[in-house]
Amino acid sequence: MRPERLSPRTLRGRLLASLALALLVMLAISVVADYRTALSLANEAYDRSLAGTAIALASRLERDEDDAKIEIDLPPAAEAVLRSDPEGILTYAVVDDAGQLVAGSAALAALPRPSAMTQPAFADGRLGDDAVRIAYYHYDSPVLRATVIVAETTHNRDRSAQGILSAIIVPNLLLIAVTLALVFVVVRFALRPLDTLSECIDARAPDDLSPVAAAGVPGEARPLVAALNRLLANLDGAGRAQQGFLSNAAHQMRTPLSGMLMELELALTVASGEARVRLQRVRTSARRLVRLTNQMLALARSSREAASATEAMRADMDLAELIEARAADFADAALAAGIDLAFEPAPARVRGSEWMLRELVGNLLDNAIKYVGPGGQVTLRCGTDASRRPWLEVEDDGPGIPEADRSRIFERFQRAGGAVGDGSGLGLAIVREVAERHGASVGVASGMNGKGARIGVSFPPVR
């Protein structure tokens, strides 16, 4: 399976990115809402405590014996308690109805305060360099009226706000991380059918244009599979039409070409002088054209479409007998070219199409005889290796095939660098096509003692 990529261009990446963005937005909303709620509750608790302090101070108010002055009976121990917290410093002030400071901080008493109160009131302010939270409590009794003001620095509140924010963000981030991990696993599991479909398509042979099976494909991907199958059907039809045209054209050309070659042979029997030389050149060109036409026909017949049509005609056969018959067909051509054609058979059985394998052997022999040169030697042999795989090979002692060209000589209309002769570059392409139709592999190596070339075909074992 290919390594997964979480690029935003992939469906998996887009899903994860979208879900991550949605979860982060939800996290932001949740953090803001939770923080505001928790901070409001914490400030409310601080305000109640501050109001309780103001009420407690108001309970210590009294008039002196002459009822002329308001006093606060605040023992030193109680005042020490008010100042016991070094972070949240408490400051108080008591102001009578006339606005005169009775006790406490004059700076606190000078701050603006509500005019009428029935309940404790709160406000934010500053005392010097410190931000403070102020509670106002109006004390009204039959004997006196006064306003008690209590201020507390906001250090404790700020520290609590930071603690609340940390307590909210950290768990939410962990929750988002765990959720994303679970989402990744779920998305990967949910998209596994698409991965399976991708692996199935990736494993297909390059020339396999059969429909892609829709079984197990999610409903969302079925239109894509249907469109892909329509494309494959169109490509298959176009390929069959092209191969049919090539096969028909090559077949139709064979009859007139054979007739023309026969007429040339007859003309040569009566021609003389310059006319004979010209007719011989025309005959050579005609033979090349006939060979090329036959190769094109063989190439068309060995294509995937034509090979599938003859699948039912395949049978087990003796490879030694087949190559012996083909060697006999090329004996005269080898003798005329001054080439020693040797034959080394060994027991070997293959399953395949006889005419296809005959074309394979014929093109190997034709290729070797054509390029080995006069006085050369070509050896055709077959056998079975240790793993029971039948094989055949053609070896010659000619100029050989450069290593740089061995990877491309099986392509159509490709010839090895420095090759001589009138080859078309289709012979080895036909060999590869036929080998692929039989599940065989083709290899190229140097001949014996590093001289010449050896082209071998290894077939799958016959079961």
Secondary structure, 3 states (H helix, E strand, C coil): CCCCCCCCCCHHHHHHHHHHHHHHHHHHHHHHHHHHHHHHHHHHHHHHHHHHHHHHHHCCEEECCCCCCEEECCCHHHHHHHCCCCCCCEEEEEEECCCCEEEECHHHHCCCCCCCCCCCEEEEEEECCEEEEEEEEEEECCCCEEEEEEEEECHHHHHHHHHHHHHHHHHHHHHHHHHHHHHHHHHHHHCHHHHHHHHHHHCCCCCCCCCCCCCCCCHHHHHHHHHHHHHHHHHHHHHHHHHHHHHHHHHHHHHHHHHHHHHHHHHHHHCCHHHHHHHHHHHHHHHHHHHHHHHHHHHHHCCHHHHHHCHHHCEEEEHHHHHHHHHHHCHHHHHHCCCEEEEECCCCEEEECHHHHHHHHHHHHHHHHHHHCCCCEEEEEEEECCCCCEEEEEEECCCCCCHHHCCCCCCCCCCCCCCCCCCCCCHHHHHHHHHHHCCCEEEEEECHHHCCEEEEEECCCCC
